[in-house]
Amino acid sequence: MERRTLGAAALEVGAVGLGCMPMNWAYTTSQQRGERSLRTVHAALDAGSTLLDTADMYGPFTNELLIGRALKTRRADAFVSTKVGLLAGDQHVVANGRPGYVKRACNASLRRLQTDVIDLYQLHRADPEVPVEETWGAMAELVGAGKVRALGVSAMGVGSVGVRTAHRSDGDLYEGTIRQLERVQQVFPVSAVQAELSVWSRQALERLLPWCETRGIGFLAAMPLGNGFLSGTLTPGQGFEPDDIRARHPRFTAEMMAANQPLVAGLRRIAERHGPGVTPAQVALAWVLGRGRNVVAVPGTKRVEWAVQNASASRLGLSPRDVWEIEGLPGARGSWD
């Protein structure tokens, strides 16, 4: 697989990574299958998807434990990215950016992941009660202590994981993110920024991705398949289990899924031009990878076949006509605001 470089730390990863969140959190968690997910991690690593993206809040904690089982025998093959700063409660998520907590959380993540060092430690959310420079300074000390290799920021819209931020659009959120990034850059270099980017969610292209490009910062494209919608495997009105975040996402109502079918149809047309076996998901991922040499796509899955299929998207070359058609597709309908 093609390799790409993240930030000033010059850390190399496969162009397509593996988002591990669906294995333990946010997507139908009532029937977790640890062994199946473990096979998926191994298959992704075999396919060159070296970046494994997790967080201590996924589960909480169970996702890191799962990844730790894989790292026990595959540490040299993997680039480990985990996150700190959010605590998951029964009905809500709470930010905690206190320096002491950050350091304790890092030690706990290292134990669960069964590793001596985290390759990329991301701030999941800034704590509004703690100056972000203090939180970032504590994370920088972890780099100095040899527990972390590089630092990143998760700029994900809170609504994208099923919890809304009142009266804030994606654009407003990224403006705030850029201001925070400029502040923490004065303390310690940012190696990567993670934010949603896909054919049906392009807000990061306006300012956030260009900001990263001009500073040599890696961009981790989260949810590049639109929570699975752009894969073309979901049907309008199919329904989701109550603990699946899509059950309360405005774009996954039967009405909005039907309204957004032209997006999938367009991706499918392009896939068919590229020959048998090429899927809409691979076209969607190839488009994301084409947004910049600093972009790494991080699709999430717990299935072996999809992890392998996603990894192969790095070899799919889109023509100028393909890109023109994708960028001419109608905007997605249904949003948090």
C-alpha positions in Angstrom: 0.0 0.0 0.0 1.1 3.6 -0.6 2.6 5.2 2.4 1.9 8.7 3.6 3.7 11.0 6.1 2.1 12.6 9.2 3.4 16.0 10.2 6.7 17.3 11.5 7.4 14.0 13.2 7.5 12.4 9.7 5.7 9.3 10.8 4.8 7.0 7.9 1.5 5.1 7.7 -0.6 3.3 5.0 -2.8 5.6 3.0 -5.8 3.8 4.3 -6.1 3.1 8.0 -8.5 1.2 10.2 -11.1 2.9 12.4 -11.6 0.6 15.3 -14.6 2.3 17.0 -17.3 0.2 15.4 -15.8 -2.9 17.0 -16.9 -1.9 20.5 -18.8 1.3 20.5 -21.5 3.4 18.7 -22.5 0.8 16.1 -24.7 -2.1 17.4 -22.7 -2.8 20.5 -25.3 -5.2 22.0 -23.7 -8.1 20.1 -19.9 -7.6 20.2 -17.8 -10.3 18.6 -14.3 -9.8 19.8 -12.7 -12.7 17.9 -14.2 -11.4 14.6 -13.0 -7.9 15.3 -9.5 -9.3 16.1 -9.4 -11.1 12.8 -10.3 -7.8 11.1 -7.4 -6.0 12.8 -5.0 -8.7 11.6 -6.4 -8.6 8.1 -6.1 -4.8 7.9 -2.5 -5.0 9.0 -1.8 -7.7 6.4 -3.3 -5.5 3.7 -1.0 -2.5 4.7 -3.5 -0.5 6.8 -1.0 0.1 9.5 -2.8 3.0 11.3 -5.1 1.6 14.0 -7.3 4.4 15.3 -8.9 3.9 18.7 -9.7 5.9 21.9 -10.0 5.2 25.6 -13.7 6.1 25.6 -14.6 3.5 23.0 -16.4 0.9 25.1 -15.2 2.6 27.3 -11.8 1.0 27.4 -12.8 -2.3 25.7 -11.6 -1.1 22.2 -8.1 -0.4 23.5 -8.1 -3.9 25.2 -9.0 -5.5 21.9 -6.3 -3.6 20.0 -3.9 -4.6 22.7 -4.5 -8.3 22.0 -3.5 -7.7 18.3 -0.5 -5.6 19.3 0.8 -8.3 21.5 2.0 -10.2 18.4 1.9 -7.4 15.7 3.3 -4.3 17.4 6.0 -3.8 14.7 3.4 -3.9 12.0 1.1 -1.3 13.5 0.9 2.5 14.0 -1.1 3.0 17.1 -3.3 6.1 17.4 -5.5 6.6 20.5 -7.2 9.5 22.1 -7.6 11.2 25.5 -9.9 13.9 26.9 -13.4 12.4 26.9 -15.2 10.3 29.5 -18.3 8.4 28.4 -21.2 8.2 30.8 -24.5 6.5 30.4 -26.3 9.3 28.6 -23.6 11.9 27.9 -19.9 12.6 27.2 -17.8 14.8 29.5 -14.5 16.4 28.6 -11.5 16.2 31.0 -8.3 18.0 30.0 -6.7 18.3 33.4 -3.0 17.6 33.1 -2.9 15.1 35.9 -5.8 13.2 34.4 -4.1 13.2 30.9 -1.0 11.6 32.3 -2.9 8.9 34.2 -5.1 8.2 31.2 -2.0 7.7 29.0 -0.5 5.2 31.4 -3.8 3.3 31.5 -4.0 3.3 27.7 -0.4 2.0 27.5 -1.4 -0.9 29.8 -4.5 -1.8 27.8 -2.7 -1.5 24.5 0.1 -3.7 25.7 2.8 -1.3 24.4 5.5 0.9 25.6 4.7 3.8 23.3 1.7 5.3 21.6 2.6 6.5 18.1 -0.1 9.3 17.9 -1.8 10.6 21.0 -4.8 12.7 20.1 -6.8 15.2 22.1 -10.3 13.9 21.7 -12.0 17.2 22.8 -10.7 20.3 24.5 -12.0 20.8 28.1 -13.8 24.1 28.3 -12.8 24.3 32.0 -9.1 23.9 31.3 -6.9 26.1 29.0 -6.1 24.0 26.1 -2.4 25.0 26.4 -2.3 23.2 29.8 -3.8 20.0 28.4 -1.4 20.1 25.4 1.5 20.8 27.6 0.8 17.7 29.6 0.6 15.7 26.4 3.9 17.2 25.2 5.5 16.0 28.5 4.4 12.5 27.6 6.4 12.8 24.4 9.4 13.9 26.4 9.0 10.9 28.7 9.1 8.6 25.7 5.5 7.4 26.2 4.1 9.1 23.1 5.8 9.7 19.7 3.6 12.5 18.3 0.5 14.5 19.1 -2.8 15.1 17.2 -6.1 16.8 17.6 -9.5 15.3 16.9 -11.6 18.0 15.3 -14.7 15.8 14.9 -18.1 17.5 15.1 -19.7 16.2 18.3 -22.9 15.4 16.5 -21.0 12.9 14.3 -20.8 10.5 17.2 -24.4 11.0 18.3 -24.1 13.8 20.7 -25.0 17.3 19.6 -23.4 20.6 20.3 -26.2 23.2 20.5 -26.6 25.6 17.6 -23.2 25.1 16.0 -22.7 24.3 12.4 -19.7 22.3 11.1 -18.2 25.5 9.7 -18.4 27.2 13.1 -16.9 24.2 14.8 -13.9 24.1 12.5 -13.3 27.8 12.9 -13.0 27.2 16.6 -10.8 24.2 16.0 -8.4 26.2 13.9 -8.1 28.8 16.7 -7.3 26.0 19.1 -4.8 24.5 16.7 -3.0 27.8 16.4 -2.8 28.0 20.2 -1.4 24.6 20.8 1.1 24.9 17.9 2.8 27.5 20.1 3.3 24.8 22.8 4.2 21.7 20.8 3.9 20.7 17.1 0.6 19.2 15.9 1.4 16.1 13.7 -2.2 15.3 12.7 -5.7 16.5 12.7 -8.6 14.1 12.5 -12.0 15.3 11.2 -14.8 14.0 9.1 -14.3 14.1 5.4 -16.3 12.2 2.7 -18.2 12.7 -0.4 -21.3 13.6 1.6 -19.4 15.7 4.3 -17.0 18.1 2.7 -16.9 21.0 5.1 -13.3 20.3 6.1 -12.2 21.2 2.6 -13.1 24.8 3.1 -10.5 25.8 5.7 -9.4 23.0 7.9 -7.7 20.8 5.3 -5.9 23.8 3.6 -4.8 24.9 7.1 -3.2 21.5 7.7 -1.7 21.4 4.2 0.2 24.7 4.4 1.7 23.6 7.7 2.7 20.1 6.7 0.2 18.5 9.2 -1.3 15.2 8.4 -5.1 14.9 8.0 -6.9 11.8 9.2 -10.2 11.6 7.3 -12.7 10.1 9.7 -16.0 8.5 8.5 -14.9 8.6 4.8 -17.7 6.3 4.0 -20.4 8.4 5.7 -21.1 6.0 8.5 -21.5 3.2 6.0 -24.0 5.0 3.7 -21.6 5.6 0.8 -20.7 1.9 0.7 -24.1 1.3 -1.0 -24.9 -1.6 1.4 -27.6 0.2 3.4 -31.2 0.5 2.3 -33.7 3.2 3.2 -36.0 2.2 6.0 -33.9 -0.8 7.1 -33.8 0.4 10.7 -31.0 0.4 13.2 -30.6 -1.1 16.7 -31.2 1.5 19.5 -27.5 1.6 20.5 -26.4 2.3 17.0 -25.7 6.0 16.5 -27.4 6.0 13.1 -30.7 5.3 14.8 -30.8 9.0 15.8 -28.8 10.6 13.0 -30.9 12.8 10.8 -29.3 11.5 7.6 -30.3 8.0 8.4 -34.1 8.4 8.6 -35.9 6.5 5.9 -36.8 9.8 4.1 -33.2 11.1 4.1 -31.6 7.8 3.1 -34.0 7.7 0.1 -33.2 11.4 -0.7 -29.5 10.7 -0.6 -29.5 7.7 -2.9 -28.3 9.8 -5.9 -24.9 10.0 -4.1 -24.6 6.2 -4.0 -25.9 5.9 -7.5 -23.2 8.3 -8.8 -20.4 6.4 -7.0 -21.7 3.1 -8.3 -21.7 4.4 -11.9 -18.0 5.3 -11.6 -17.2 2.0 -9.9 -18.8 0.1 -12.8 -16.6 2.0 -15.3 -13.5 0.8 -13.4 -14.5 -2.9 -14.0 -15.9 -5.8 -12.1 -15.3 -5.9 -8.4 -14.8 -2.2 -7.9 -17.3 -0.9 -5.3 -18.8 2.5 -4.5 -16.9 2.4 -1.2 -13.6 2.1 -3.0 -14.5 5.1 -5.2 -15.5 7.1 -2.2 -12.2 6.3 -0.4 -10.1 7.0 -3.6 -11.8 10.5 -3.8 -10.9 11.2 -0.2 -7.2 10.1 -0.8 -7.1 12.4 -3.8 -7.8 15.5 -1.6 -4.1 15.8 -0.7 -0.9 13.9 -0.1 -1.3 14.6 3.6 -4.7 12.8 3.8 -5.1 9.4 5.3 -8.5 7.8 5.1 -9.6 6.0 8.3 -12.8 4.0 7.5 -14.2 2.1 10.4 -15.3 -1.5 10.2 -15.4 -4.8 12.2 -15.6 -7.1 9.2 -12.6 -8.7 7.5 -13.9 -8.4 4.0 -14.6 -4.7 4.2 -11.2 -4.0 5.8 -9.5 -5.7 2.9 -11.8 -4.0 0.4 -11.1 -0.6 1.9 -7.4 -1.1 1.9 -7.4 -1.9 -1.8 -8.9 1.5 -2.6 -5.5 3.0 -2.3 -4.7 1.4 -5.6 -7.7 2.8 -7.4 -6.8 5.7 -9.6 -9.7 8.1 -10.4 -9.7 10.0 -13.7 -10.3 13.7 -14.0 -13.8 12.8 -15.3 -14.4 10.6 -12.2 -13.5 13.5 -9.9 -15.6 15.9 -11.9 -18.6 13.6 -11.6 -18.1 13.0 -7.9 -17.8 16.7 -7.1 -20.9 17.4 -9.2 -23.1 15.0 -7.1 -25.8 16.7 -5.1 -25.1 17.7 -1.6 -26.2 15.4 1.2 -29.6 16.1 2.8 -30.2 15.9 6.5 -28.0 17.6 9.1 -27.8 18.3 12.8 -28.9 21.9 12.5 
